[in-house]
């Protein structure tokens, strides 16, 4: 269930693949512009269990932090 006071996205795996989702998150944050960056924190929760898919998400999380777009990215998986 999404938290109504926070900007949240819910994506089913049949809507897009992991890379498409990560690119969406990256582009959504990038489009905020430099005056809004860096964002304090982004939490990505996934119920995916495939280690390769989780690795892709972790790579994008690192990219967001490395590019100073987000201070902290937390990736939570089951």
C-alpha positions as CSV (number, residue, x, y, z in Angstrom):
1,X,0.0,0.0,0.0
2,X,1.4,3.4,-1.0
3,X,2.0,6.1,1.6
4,X,-0.3,9.0,0.7
5,X,2.0,11.8,1.9
6,X,5.0,10.7,-0.1
7,X,5.5,10.6,-3.8
8,X,5.4,6.9,-4.6
9,X,5.2,4.6,-7.6
10,X,3.9,1.1,-7.9
11,X,5.0,-1.0,-10.9
12,X,4.1,-4.5,-11.7
13,X,6.7,-6.7,-13.4
14,X,4.3,-7.2,-16.3
15,X,4.2,-3.4,-16.9
16,X,7.9,-3.0,-17.6
17,X,11.2,-4.8,-17.0
18,X,13.8,-3.9,-14.3
19,X,15.9,-1.7,-16.6
20,X,12.9,0.2,-17.9
21,X,11.8,0.9,-14.3
22,X,15.3,2.0,-13.2
23,X,15.6,4.3,-16.2
24,X,12.2,5.8,-15.4
25,X,13.3,6.5,-11.8
26,X,16.6,8.0,-13.0
27,X,14.8,10.2,-15.6
28,X,12.1,11.3,-13.2
29,X,14.7,12.5,-10.7
30,X,16.9,14.0,-13.4
31,X,13.9,16.1,-14.7
32,X,13.6,17.8,-11.3
33,X,16.5,20.0,-12.3
34,X,19.6,21.0,-10.3
35,X,17.7,23.4,-8.1
36,X,15.9,20.4,-6.5
37,X,18.9,18.1,-6.3
38,X,20.1,16.2,-4.5
39,X,17.1,14.5,-3.1
40,X,17.6,13.4,0.5
41,X,16.5,9.8,0.2
42,X,14.9,7.4,-2.2
43,X,13.7,4.0,-1.1
44,X,13.2,1.3,-3.6
45,X,11.3,-1.8,-2.4
46,X,11.1,-4.8,-4.6
47,X,9.7,-8.2,-4.1
48,X,11.9,-9.5,-6.9
49,X,14.1,-12.4,-5.9
50,X,16.4,-12.8,-8.9
51,X,19.9,-11.7,-7.9
52,X,20.6,-10.3,-11.4
53,X,17.5,-8.0,-11.3
54,X,18.4,-6.8,-7.8
55,X,21.9,-6.1,-9.0
56,X,20.6,-3.9,-11.8
57,X,18.6,-1.9,-9.2
58,X,21.6,-1.6,-7.0
59,X,23.7,-0.4,-9.9
60,X,21.2,2.4,-10.7
61,X,21.0,3.3,-7.0
62,X,24.8,3.7,-7.0
63,X,24.5,5.8,-10.1
64,X,22.0,8.1,-8.5
65,X,24.3,8.6,-5.5
66,X,27.5,8.9,-7.5
67,X,26.0,11.6,-9.7
68,X,24.9,13.5,-6.6
69,X,21.2,13.2,-7.5
70,X,20.2,11.5,-4.3
71,X,22.0,11.5,-0.9
72,X,21.0,8.0,0.1
73,X,19.3,5.3,-1.9
74,X,18.0,2.3,0.0
75,X,17.2,-0.8,-1.9
76,X,15.0,-3.3,0.0
77,X,14.2,-6.8,-1.4
78,X,12.6,-9.8,0.0
